[in-house]
Amino acid sequence: MFRALLRVVLVLIIVAAVAAFFFGYRFADRGSSDATEGTTGTAGAQVDVDSARDAGAKVGETVAEGANQVQRAAADAALTAKIKSKMALDDTIEARNIDVDTTNGVVTLNGFVRNAQGRDRALQLARETEGVTSVVDHLAIR
C-alpha cells in the first residue's frame, strides 16, 4: 500500500513539474515590449531565453525539493516498518497495540503495553534501529 502511495506522489510531482515548466515557458513575459532581444521560435514569435531559463530553473528546484520530501517520507516509512517488524517478532510485546510514527528519524510510540517490561522492550527495539535519532514515549501500561 505504501509503494502505491509513493508512486502516486511521484507521478503527481512529475506531472506538476512538467505543467509548471510548460506554463512558465509558454506564458513567460508575453507582454514584454522589448521584442528585439531573445530569439525567434519556430512559429515566428519572439522567445525570451532568459525568462525560459529562469522558469526552467524554478521548476527544477521545485522538483528537487519534492523529490527530497518523498525521499525523507520513504526513509521514515522504512524506519516505521523496521520497528513494527521487530515488535511483531518479539513475544514480549503486543505489536498490534502500539502505533509507530516516524518523522525525520524521530520515532513516536503510542498505544498500550501490558507492563513496564513491555514498555522498556518496545523503547529498546525502537532505539536500536539504525537511522532512529530519538524516541518519544507515549505508551501507557494497561
Secondary structure by P-SEA (a helix, b strand, c coil): caaaaaaaaaaaaaaaaaaaaaaaaaccccccccccccccccccccccaaaaaaaaaaaaaaaaaaaaaaaaaaaaaaaaaaaaaaaaaccccccccbbbbbcccbbbbbcccccaaaaaaaaaaaaacccccccccccccc
